[in-house]
Amino acid sequence: MKKNIVFGFLGNVLDQRGKGKRRWRQWRPTIDLCHQPNTPFTRLELLYYQKDYHLLCEIIKDIKMLSPQTEVRPIAVNIEDPWDFEQVYTCLFDIAKNYTFNPEQEDYYLHITTGTHVAQICWFLLAESRYFPAKLLQMSPPPKKELTDENLDLKEKDLIALTPCGKMNIIDLNLHRYDKILTRFQQYANQATDLLKSGIATRNQQFNQMIAEIEQVASRSHAPILLCGPTGAGKSFLAKQIYLLKQSHHQINGQFVEINCATLRGDSAMSTLFGHVKGAFTGANLARTGLLKSADGGLLFLDEIGELGLDEQAMLLKAIEEKQFYPFGSDAPIQSDFQLIAGTNKDLKLAINRGEFREDLFARINLWSYKLPGLTERKEDIEPNIDYELARYAKEYGLMPRFNQESRKAYLQFATANEAVWQGNFRELTASITRMATLSPQGNISFEQVEQEIKRLKQNWHQNEIYDELIPHEIDEFDRYQLEKVLEVCRKHPTLSEAGRQLFAVSRTKKQRSNDADRLKKYLAKFGLSWEMINKP
C-alpha cells in the first residue's frame, strides 16, 4: 500500500484555537488532517514561519498524541510578505524543485485549507502544472458539538478520543477522470475554433487542424503570429477573429488595429506606424500618435509586412521586444504593449537573402507561422463558404438571396472544377456571390444569372493571366497594384493617346503642352512593356 504524504502551511489562525483541554473543543484543520480514519497520513511536510515556532511545537505535540504513526517534518519558509504572489510561488516552487518525489510508492496531497489565499492559488498552479505531482486536499469542520464540563474532567487522552472528525475533500486535477468536465471543455474549444472560422463548417482536414492549433496558440500565448498565404486567402479575416477570441477570453482590452504595409512609403510609413512630433518633417504641422500606440493593450495586424522598409523593420523589432519605441523626430520613448499578427504573401526567407527583410525580425515573428491555403486547395470548403456569404449578405442588406436547385448545382459544379482558378481566393468568391445576390430579383439567383457570372469570372481570369504574363515577378506590391490598373485602362482603349488621356486626366490640365501618349509609353517602358505587347490578340 502506498504511503500518504501531505504538504501544508501551519495555520497561525485556524490552528491556534483554544488553550488547555478546551483546545480539543475547537476545530484545527492541521490536527484534523491526522484524525482521518480512512486516510492515514504517513508524513506531514509542515511549512511554517519563524514567528510561529512556538505554535509549531504545540501542534507537533498534539499530532503525536492523536496520531503517533504520522511523522511531522517542519519546513521553515522565508517569505517576508505572505500576500506577495512572486515570493510565495518562488518559495513553493523551490521546495518542489528540491524535493525527491517517489510517486510509485507515495501519494501526495497539498493542504489548501490553511495559508493565505495567495498560497492556495500557488498550490493550485503548482499542482496543475505537475511541479507537485499531487492532489489538492481541503478540510471542513464537523457539525458543532459542545463538550460539557463533565467531559472536560476526563483525562486528555480520553478527551482526544471524543474529538469529532471534520470532512476531507480531495480534488484531483487530473481531468481525464472527469468526462463531463472534459466534454464541456471540448465544447468550449469547439466554440473557440468556430469563432475563428466565423461559424463556417469547413471540411478541409488540413485547414481544420491548423485552425485548432491557432486556437490553442491564441488562447495561451502573446507571442507574434505570422500568417502566410496568397492574397485573398483570409489572413485579415483570421487576424480579426483571433482578436475576437482573445477578447472573449479577457486576454486583451485594447482595440484591433490593421494596416496594409504595401500602402506605406517614405516618411508617411514612419509616421503612420510610430507617430511623429510636430515639425518632425515638412508638413508635420500637428503631432501624430501612430498605430503602434493605438494598439496598446490590443492587437496590431500588419498585412504584407514584407513591404516594410528596413528602417521601419528595425524600429518594429525594438517595439516588439522592448514594448517601447521613439516617434519620428522625438527623443522620448513611447510605451505600448500590443500583440502582433503579421501577414504576407511573400517568401520572407527569399527576401532575407536579397537583403529586403531583416533576419532578426523574421526570427522574432516566426515563432508561430501558418500558411493559409488558397481557395483552389480547399474546394471542399467552397459550398459552406457560399452559404456563409449568402447569410452575410442577408444580414447586411435585409434580403436573403437563394439559389434554386438548378442554379446552385451549376455554380457549384463550375466553382469546384479544375478550370476555376480563383486567383482572388475567398475575396473573389465573396465578390462573386455579392454580384449575383445584388442582381437577383427578389433574391432568387437564377440559372441565367449564374451563367452570366461564370462568363464574367472567366473573362477576369483570362485578363489576369495576361497581366501575370506581362507584369514582372520582381516588383513591389505597391507598383504591382498601380501597374495592374494602368494595364486595365490600356486594354479598354484602342489607342495609346486615348488611354493616356484617361490616366493623366488631372495633371494634363496643368501642363502647357500635354503629350499623354509619350508619358504612358515611358511609364510602360520602365517595366519592359509596350503598347503592342498589351494589346496583342
ABEGO torsion letter per residue (X at the ends): XBBBBBBBBBBAAAABBEBEAAAAABBBAAAAAAABAABBBABBBBBBBAAAAAAAAAAAAAAAAABAABBBBBBBBBBABAABAAAAAAAAAAAAAABBBBAAABBBBBBAABEBAAAAAAAAAAAAAGABBBBBBBBBBBBBBBBBAAAAABBAAAAAAABBBBBBBBBBABAAABAAAAAAAAAAAAAAAAAAAGGBBBABAAAAAAAAAAAAAAAABABBBBBBEBBGAGAAAAAAAAAAAAAAAGABABBBBBBBAAABBEAAAAAAAAEBBBGABBGBABBBAEAAAAABGBBBBBBGAAABBAAAAAAAAAAAAAGBBBBBGBABBBBBBBBBBBBBABBAAAAAAAGABBAAAAAAAAABBBBBBBAAAAAAAAAAAAAAAAAAAAAAAGBBBBBBAAAAAAAAAAAABAABAGAAEAAAAAAAAAAAAAABBGGBBBAAAAAAAAAAAAAAAAAAAAAAAABBABBBAAAAAAAAAAAAAAAABABAAAAAAAAAAAAAAABABBBAAAAAAAAAAAAGBBAAAAABX
